């Protein structure tokens, strides 16, 4: 029996990010920030994988992945 826990997290393709801040505005837990005006970064300890950021990203560079908890 596999007891491995998995959770959903937002993952940003940082080199492709256009740093528009749309993801920051829609994140209900303030788990995303734009760093140095260049790229978005996800605080994994805050992110619950709701997907709002991925849906709002105009560059489609955020995806929700299942990761090991």
C-alpha positions in Angstrom: 0.0 0.0 0.0 1.4 3.4 -1.0 1.0 6.0 1.8 2.9 8.7 0.0 1.2 12.1 0.5 0.8 14.4 -2.4 -0.3 18.0 -2.6 -1.0 20.5 -5.4 1.4 23.4 -5.8 1.8 26.2 -8.4 5.0 26.0 -10.4 6.3 29.0 -12.4 8.4 28.7 -15.5 10.5 31.5 -14.2 12.6 32.2 -17.4 9.3 32.7 -19.4 7.5 34.8 -16.7 6.7 38.3 -17.8 6.4 39.6 -14.2 3.0 41.2 -14.9 1.8 40.6 -11.3 -1.6 39.1 -12.3 -0.9 36.0 -10.3 0.0 38.1 -7.2 -3.3 39.9 -7.4 -5.5 36.8 -7.5 -3.7 34.6 -5.0 -5.9 34.4 -1.9 -3.0 33.3 0.4 -0.4 35.8 -0.9 1.8 32.9 -1.8 3.3 34.5 -4.9 5.6 37.5 -5.3 7.3 39.2 -8.2 11.0 39.2 -7.5 13.1 42.2 -8.6 10.4 43.0 -11.3 11.7 40.1 -13.3 9.9 36.9 -12.4 7.2 35.4 -10.1 8.2 33.1 -7.2 5.8 30.8 -5.3 6.2 30.4 -1.5 5.5 26.7 -1.4 4.7 26.7 2.3 1.7 29.0 1.6 0.5 27.7 -1.7 -2.5 25.3 -1.6 -2.7 24.7 -5.3 -6.0 26.4 -5.9 -5.1 27.2 -9.5 -6.3 30.8 -9.6 -2.8 32.1 -10.5 -2.5 29.6 -13.4 -5.9 30.6 -14.8 -5.1 34.3 -14.7 -1.5 34.1 -16.1 -1.6 35.9 -19.5 1.7 34.2 -20.5 0.5 30.7 -19.4 3.7 30.0 -17.5 2.2 28.8 -14.3 0.9 25.2 -13.9 -0.4 23.3 -10.9 1.5 20.1 -10.2 1.1 17.3 -7.7 4.2 17.2 -5.5 5.3 15.0 -2.7 4.2 16.6 0.7 
